[in-house]
Amino acid sequence: MKDLFFRENILEILDYIEEGIHIIDKSGKIVYYNLFGQSIDGIERERAIGRHLLEIYPSLTEETSTLLTVMKTGESIHKKEQTFLNYKGEKITTINSSIPIKSRGKILGALEISKDITQVRQMSEKIVDLQNRLYSNKKEKSSLNKNKELAQYTFLDIIGENKEMLRLKALAIKAAESDASVLIYGDTGTGKELFVHSIHNASPRRYKPFITQNCAALPANLLEGILFGTVKGGFTGAEDRSGLFELAHGGTLFLDEINSMPLELQAKLLRVLQDGSIRRVGGTNTINVDVRIVAATNIPPEEAVEKKQLRKDLYYRLNVVSFEIPPLRERKDDIPLLTDYFIKKFNHKLGKSVKKVSEDVLDVFSRYEWGGNVRELEHLLEGIMSIYDVEVIEVEHLPQKLSKYSKKLKKKVETSLTEILEETERNIIMEALIDTGNNITHTAEMLKIPRQTLQYKISKYNLK
């Protein structure tokens, strides 16, 4: 039955794998090609099977083909990048893992699993081109240059299995498909920027600029010029310079701490959102821009509106899609997962070999309030691993504020337990005395303790 299953279904199953699978025989002819491999290369498998590999991929050679290489050497190749031209002249880039197929020491063919990274490569090249266009022929670094960066993170970088975090990730993935404005709220260190980067990288704008600006970092007059650009002569020392909206054209502009932006500048931002055009500071011409705005606050947006830190009309315009990132104290079930992730990260970064934290440390982590949220946990582990060369992080390795908290916690628990036990014992003795009419001998027999012990406890609990 098992053999029948494999014979009848294995090839069909391989068609559902989202990676290309190729098999060649010892003569180099293609004997199998799954559907995903067909979609990567743009070649109908019926036309490829039975033909030599180099006939189908003429841009490859005996030396550059990973499949033919493993046939020749008998050694597997893992995760090697390979770029080739398909029959349409399109450049395709894949990451290949190739293994020889052997029987009784003889090589009968080779199998290859390919992951298509063509779009990733194209994105990288476009980012490099974009950077060159933005920064070439500039003798001095302006404040604008400091704002240009890449969206580094994807949804895979948002670590957590907490129910609310999973809901937010699912919502963010859907939000990434549209151009709607997004408003994110969360305490410092909760991971707002991870969500912003991930939304951009999952959106149709992923190949376009991703630019960030912290609105609390600059005074109002400078921030206006940074956002909208300037015209030479518009004010003293002004030069013709593009603003962030122009640089972000086609992409995403992330405005962090938008509640710190002056209200008069918020009014200009609102007009951009409504009209899709800007006017440089000191200029008269309008410039059309296609920019998706993602904004963030570190206080509840409704509170920012009440305190007149955020215009109500701008709030409603930004709040098309909204997220509230929970603080770490509300997702403590993610602490073991985050701890393991950061340990692996800093093992790689610092060249350490920490395996885990002890159960006592996890207990402290689960009870600590984490005012600095996930960022505090990350920095804490980085600090410990920078100092100590240990396999297991113990309570003694924790900073003083946490180790003290641990001791206080244990003392509090022990005290509470003692009080509960004593109160329970006192009530049992008192009820037994009532049942026996305060007869010490009968009460001691009922409780199965010596008469002398009973008298001591009656005195201790002042039951006379």
DAPE-V792589 format. One record per backbone hydrogen bond with DSSP energy under -0.5 kcal/mol. NH is the residue of the N-H (numbers start at 1). CO is the residue of the C=O. Records with the same first field share a line. If there is no record, write none. Layout:
BEGIN
NH = CO + CO
END
This chain:
BEGIN
5 = 1
6 = 2
7 = 3
8 = 4
9 = 5
10 = 6
13 = 9
14 = 10
15 = 11 + 12
16 = 13
17 = 14
19 = 17
20 = 114
22 = 112
23 = 32
24 = 110
25 = 29
26 = 108
28 = 25
30 = 51
31 = 23
32 = 23
34 = 21
38 = 34
39 = 35
40 = 36
41 = 37
42 = 38
43 = 38
47 = 44
48 = 44
49 = 45
50 = 30
51 = 48
53 = 28
55 = 52
56 = 52
57 = 53
59 = 85
60 = 57
65 = 61
69 = 65
70 = 66
71 = 67
72 = 68
73 = 69
74 = 70
77 = 98
80 = 96
82 = 94
84 = 92
86 = 90
89 = 86
92 = 84 + 90
94 = 82
95 = 115
96 = 80 + 94
97 = 113
98 = 77
99 = 111
101 = 109
102 = 100
103 = 106
106 = 103
108 = 101 + 106
109 = 101
110 = 24
111 = 99
112 = 22
113 = 97
114 = 20
115 = 95
116 = 114
117 = 93 + 115
121 = 117
122 = 118
123 = 119
124 = 120
125 = 121
126 = 122
127 = 123
128 = 124
129 = 125
130 = 126
131 = 127
132 = 128
133 = 129
134 = 130
135 = 131
136 = 132
138 = 135
139 = 137
142 = 140
146 = 142
147 = 144
148 = 144 + 145
149 = 210
152 = 150
157 = 154
158 = 155
159 = 157
166 = 162
167 = 163
168 = 164
169 = 165
170 = 166
171 = 167
172 = 168
173 = 169
174 = 170
175 = 171
176 = 172
177 = 173 + 174
178 = 175
182 = 293
183 = 321
184 = 295
185 = 323
186 = 297
190 = 187
195 = 191
196 = 192
197 = 193
198 = 194
199 = 195
200 = 196
201 = 197
202 = 198
203 = 200
204 = 176
206 = 203
208 = 205
210 = 149
211 = 252
212 = 147
213 = 254
215 = 213 + 256
217 = 214
223 = 219
224 = 220
225 = 221
226 = 222
227 = 223
228 = 224
229 = 225
230 = 241
231 = 281
233 = 238
234 = 231
238 = 235
241 = 230 + 239
244 = 226
245 = 227
247 = 243
248 = 244
249 = 246
250 = 290
251 = 248
252 = 209
253 = 292
254 = 211 + 252
255 = 253 + 294
256 = 213 + 254
258 = 255 + 296
260 = 257
261 = 258
265 = 262
266 = 262
267 = 263
268 = 264
269 = 265
270 = 266
271 = 267
272 = 268
273 = 269
274 = 270
275 = 271
276 = 272
278 = 287
280 = 285
281 = 229
283 = 280
287 = 278
289 = 276
291 = 289
292 = 251
293 = 291
294 = 253 + 292
295 = 182
296 = 255
297 = 184
303 = 300
304 = 300
305 = 301
306 = 302
307 = 303
308 = 305
309 = 304
310 = 304
315 = 311
316 = 312
317 = 313
318 = 314
319 = 315
320 = 318
321 = 181 + 318
323 = 183
325 = 185 + 323
326 = 324
330 = 327
331 = 328
334 = 331
335 = 332
338 = 334
339 = 335
340 = 336
341 = 337
342 = 338
343 = 339
344 = 340
345 = 341
346 = 342
347 = 343
348 = 344
349 = 345
350 = 346
351 = 347
352 = 347
355 = 391
356 = 391
358 = 393
362 = 358
363 = 359
364 = 360
365 = 361
366 = 362
367 = 363 + 364
368 = 364
373 = 370
374 = 189
375 = 189 + 372
376 = 372 + 373
377 = 373
378 = 374
379 = 375
380 = 376
381 = 377
382 = 378
383 = 379
384 = 380
385 = 381
386 = 382
387 = 383 + 384
388 = 384
390 = 388
393 = 356
394 = 392
397 = 394
398 = 395
402 = 399
403 = 399
404 = 400
405 = 401
406 = 402
407 = 403
408 = 404
409 = 405
410 = 406
411 = 407
412 = 408
413 = 409
414 = 410
415 = 411
416 = 412
417 = 413
418 = 414
419 = 415
420 = 416
421 = 417
422 = 418
423 = 419
424 = 420
425 = 421
426 = 422
427 = 423
428 = 424
429 = 425
430 = 426
431 = 427
432 = 428
433 = 429
434 = 430
435 = 431
436 = 432
437 = 434
438 = 433
440 = 438
443 = 439
444 = 440
445 = 441
446 = 442
447 = 443
448 = 444
449 = 444
454 = 450
455 = 451
456 = 452
457 = 453
458 = 454
459 = 455
460 = 456
461 = 457
462 = 459
463 = 458
END
